[in-house]
Structure formats: structure tokens, C-alpha cells
């Protein structure tokens, strides 16, 4: 969708779709505004889920790093 602000863009699409689907009573010849609102809701929801999954891959609590502990023995003295 967008490189920066994809979460905000998705929320904007969801809000616009909800407004068109449930709050607008205007009729346009050949265009069903409620269907356009539903499409925007679906696209915005998919974009939001993908955006959150992308950002979750960078989350600090999801670390793939493992600590390696190397123990060195002291040299024995004769």
C-alpha cells in the first residue's frame, strides 16, 4: 500500500469505507456507494493486518538471537 504510514492509511480506508457503507444515503446512477464502502472496508482491513504483521516482525520481544556462552578453562599449572 504505502511505504510510510500504511497503518494510518489503512485506518483511513476503514473509516471512509464505514462512512460510505453506513452513513451515506446519496444515490448515484450506476454506482452503489454501499458496495464501494464495503470494498474500502475490506481493503483497509487487509492493509491493516498486513501492516501489523510487518511491524510485529521487528518487535523487540520477538528475538531470533540466541546467546552463546563459551567457557574457557584455566590452563593447569604443573
C-alpha positions as CSV (number, residue, x, y, z in Angstrom):
1,X,0.0,0.0,0.0
2,X,2.1,2.9,1.2
3,X,5.7,2.7,2.4
4,X,5.3,5.1,5.3
5,X,2.1,5.4,7.2
6,X,0.5,2.2,6.0
7,X,-1.3,1.8,9.3
8,X,-2.7,5.3,9.2
9,X,-3.7,4.8,5.5
10,X,-5.4,1.5,6.4
11,X,-7.3,3.2,9.2
12,X,-8.3,6.0,6.9
13,X,-9.7,3.5,4.3
14,X,-11.6,1.7,7.1
15,X,-13.1,4.9,8.3
16,X,-14.0,6.1,4.8
17,X,-15.5,2.7,3.9
18,X,-17.6,2.7,7.1
19,X,-18.9,6.2,6.4
20,X,-19.8,5.2,2.8
21,X,-21.3,1.9,3.8
22,X,-23.5,3.0,6.7
23,X,-23.8,6.8,6.9
24,X,-24.3,8.0,3.3
25,X,-27.8,7.8,1.8
26,X,-26.9,9.5,-1.5
27,X,-27.8,7.8,-4.8
28,X,-25.5,7.8,-7.9
29,X,-26.7,6.3,-11.1
30,X,-24.7,3.2,-11.9
31,X,-22.7,3.2,-8.7
32,X,-23.6,1.5,-5.5
33,X,-22.0,3.6,-2.7
34,X,-22.6,0.9,-0.1
35,X,-20.6,-1.6,-2.1
36,X,-17.8,0.8,-2.6
37,X,-17.8,1.4,1.2
38,X,-17.7,-2.4,1.8
39,X,-14.8,-2.7,-0.6
40,X,-12.9,0.1,1.1
41,X,-13.6,-1.6,4.5
42,X,-12.2,-4.9,3.2
43,X,-9.1,-3.4,1.6
44,X,-8.4,-1.3,4.7
45,X,-8.7,-4.3,7.0
46,X,-6.4,-6.4,4.9
47,X,-3.9,-3.5,4.7
48,X,-4.1,-3.0,8.5
49,X,-3.5,-6.7,9.2
50,X,-0.5,-6.8,6.8
51,X,0.9,-3.7,8.3
52,X,0.6,-5.0,11.8
53,X,2.2,-8.4,10.8
54,X,5.1,-6.5,9.1
55,X,5.7,-4.4,12.2
56,X,5.4,-7.4,14.5
57,X,8.4,-9.0,12.7
58,X,10.5,-6.1,14.1
59,X,9.1,-6.3,17.6
60,X,11.8,-6.4,20.3
61,X,10.0,-9.3,22.2
62,X,10.3,-11.5,19.1
63,X,14.0,-12.1,19.0
64,X,15.7,-14.8,17.0
65,X,19.0,-14.2,18.6
66,X,20.5,-16.8,20.8
67,X,23.2,-16.2,23.4
68,X,26.2,-18.4,23.1
69,X,28.2,-18.9,26.2
70,X,31.8,-20.0,25.8
71,X,33.6,-21.3,28.8
72,X,37.3,-21.2,28.8
73,X,39.2,-23.5,31.1
74,X,42.1,-22.0,33.0
75,X,45.4,-23.6,32.0
76,X,46.7,-26.1,34.5
77,X,49.9,-25.3,36.2
78,X,52.4,-28.1,36.8
